């Protein structure tokens, strides 16, 4: 499983290198998310993964890195190009929306 640090993710924001997918619950995202991140709670990922494009790269984010690791492995299995963000939002120092 490929991984990126929060600093690497922050540097790549706004580029066309990747899009961010936040797999936290609604109540967690309400406290702030990475600007432009798509929100798909982990429990709905199986049903909403068709919203993702297999030709794009996605960085998957959660609170601490556990759920995003599971989501990354799940999406990799189905042929998506995904990267886990290490440490999750607890390690994020960048802006939120």
N, C-alpha and C positions, 0 to 999 in steps of 0.2 A: 504494500500500500504506500503510495506516494504521500508525502506530507510537506506542508509549508509552515513557516513560523508566522505569527501575526504581523511582524514587521514586513516580511516578504509580501503578505497579502495586502497590507496597507500601501506598499510601494506600487503594486500592480493595479490598484483600484483606478477606474477610469480608463484603463487601457482595454484593448480587445483581447487580452491574454486569457481571461477567464471571467466567469460570472460566479457570484456567491449564492449558495443555497443555505438557509438557516433552518435547521431541523428541530429547533426548540419549540416548546409549547406556546400557545397564544399569550398566556400571562407573562412568560419570560420575554418574549419579543416586545411586549408593551413597555418594557423597561428600557428599550433601545436595541437597535440592530445596526449592522454595518450598512452604510448608505448604499441603496440600490439592490440590497440582497432580496432574493426571492424567498418567501416563507412557505415551507412545506413541512409541517410537523412530522416527526419520525413515524408516528402511527399511521399517517396517511400516505407515506412515500410510495408504498407499493401500488396504491390506487392513482397517484398523481405523477408517477415517473414519466408518463407519456407527455407531460408538459415540457420535459427536458429534451434537448437536441443532442443526439449522439455525436454530432460533428463539432460540438463545443466542449470546452473544458470548464468544469465546475469545481469550486472550492467549497467544501461542506463544513459548516460551523454549528456548534452547539454551545452549551454552557462551559463544559470543562474538557471536552474532547472525546468522551466515551461514546455518546450517541452518534456523533459525527463519524467516528471510526466504524461503527456498525453500519451506518448509512453508506459510507464510502465503499465498504466491502460488498454490501448488497448491490449498489449501483454498478460496481466493477463487474460483478457476476453477470449482469445483464448488458454489458458492453459499453457502459458509459465511461467517459474520460473524466475521472474525479480525483481530487486531492483533498486530504484531510487537513484542517487547520489545527495545529498543535495547541493545546491549552485552552481552546475555545474562547468564549467571550470573557472569561475570567482573566485571560492573558492579553486581551485586546486593549491597546492604548490609544487607538485612533478615534476618529469621530463616529458618532452614532446618530441615528435618526429615529 
